[in-house]
Amino acid sequence: MSEENTQTTEQNASDNEKNQPDFIVKQYRIVRVEDGLKKRKEQIGAAWNGAKGEICIRLSGKQVIEGDIYLFPSLDEPA
């Protein structure tokens, strides 16, 4: 591997670490189970803290959002 490729790979790995989300975006949804209906949390995206105090939310795919969404610190997520 050339020196240039090694530096690029190391930079991409560093950028990926910086781009880890600060929050996981979830919504409570009602789903049908064997014995009726159940309320569960579904991950619908991720969010990052901005430089000026704002929060950027990026939803996964195309979502129909009904009701509230919640931000959970990404540290609470299992590895």
C-alpha positions as a Python dict, from the first residue, in 0.01 Angstrom:
ca = {
    (1, 'M'): (0, 0, 0),
    (2, 'S'): (138, 339, -90),
    (3, 'E'): (201, 607, 170),
    (4, 'E'): (-76, 821, 21),
    (5, 'N'): (-333, 540, 54),
    (6, 'T'): (-227, 474, 413),
    (7, 'Q'): (-274, 840, 506),
    (8, 'T'): (-615, 849, 336),
    (9, 'T'): (-728, 535, 519),
    (10, 'E'): (-612, 674, 855),
    (11, 'Q'): (-790, 1004, 784),
    (12, 'N'): (-1114, 824, 692),
    (13, 'A'): (-1098, 622, 1015),
    (14, 'S'): (-1048, 944, 1212),
    (15, 'D'): (-1339, 1114, 1031),
    (16, 'N'): (-1567, 817, 1107),
    (17, 'E'): (-1487, 842, 1478),
    (18, 'K'): (-1571, 1215, 1473),
    (19, 'N'): (-1898, 1142, 1289),
    (20, 'Q'): (-2033, 906, 1555),
    (21, 'P'): (-2376, 1036, 1655),
    (22, 'D'): (-2425, 1209, 1988),
    (23, 'F'): (-2786, 1090, 2005),
    (24, 'I'): (-2999, 807, 1874),
    (25, 'V'): (-3343, 917, 1749),
    (26, 'K'): (-3629, 686, 1847),
    (27, 'Q'): (-4006, 689, 1831),
    (28, 'Y'): (-4255, 486, 2030),
    (29, 'R'): (-4474, 281, 1799),
    (30, 'I'): (-4762, 44, 1857),
    (31, 'V'): (-4698, -299, 1703),
    (32, 'R'): (-4916, -606, 1684),
    (33, 'V'): (-4790, -908, 1880),
    (34, 'E'): (-4940, -1251, 1948),
    (35, 'D'): (-5141, -1140, 2250),
    (36, 'G'): (-5255, -799, 2126),
    (37, 'L'): (-5071, -469, 2084),
    (38, 'K'): (-4741, -361, 2234),
    (39, 'K'): (-4566, -23, 2255),
    (40, 'R'): (-4197, -32, 2162),
    (41, 'K'): (-3916, 206, 2072),
    (42, 'E'): (-3785, 196, 1718),
    (43, 'Q'): (-3467, 368, 1607),
    (44, 'I'): (-3552, 605, 1325),
    (45, 'G'): (-3227, 801, 1290),
    (46, 'A'): (-2932, 970, 1458),
    (47, 'A'): (-2842, 1321, 1574),
    (48, 'W'): (-2528, 1528, 1625),
    (49, 'N'): (-2445, 1835, 1835),
    (50, 'G'): (-2356, 2133, 1619),
    (51, 'A'): (-2081, 2389, 1670),
    (52, 'K'): (-2329, 2665, 1766),
    (53, 'G'): (-2541, 2462, 2008),
    (54, 'E'): (-2785, 2331, 1749),
    (55, 'I'): (-2872, 1963, 1704),
    (56, 'C'): (-2876, 1810, 1354),
    (57, 'I'): (-3118, 1517, 1317),
    (58, 'R'): (-3080, 1274, 1028),
    (59, 'L'): (-3367, 1030, 984),
    (60, 'S'): (-3316, 687, 827),
    (61, 'G'): (-3499, 637, 500),
    (62, 'K'): (-3835, 803, 442),
    (63, 'Q'): (-4030, 830, 764),
    (64, 'V'): (-4388, 912, 843),
    (65, 'I'): (-4358, 1081, 1181),
    (66, 'E'): (-4666, 1079, 1400),
    (67, 'G'): (-4634, 1205, 1753),
    (68, 'D'): (-4319, 1271, 1947),
    (69, 'I'): (-3964, 1164, 1872),
    (70, 'Y'): (-3701, 1118, 2143),
    (71, 'L'): (-3325, 1170, 2153),
    (72, 'F'): (-3129, 920, 2360),
    (73, 'P'): (-2757, 968, 2431),
    (74, 'S'): (-2568, 730, 2202),
    (75, 'L'): (-2364, 609, 2502),
    (76, 'D'): (-2675, 421, 2619),
    (77, 'E'): (-2674, 209, 2304),
    (78, 'P'): (-2517, -137, 2323),
    (79, 'A'): (-2194, -172, 2125),
}
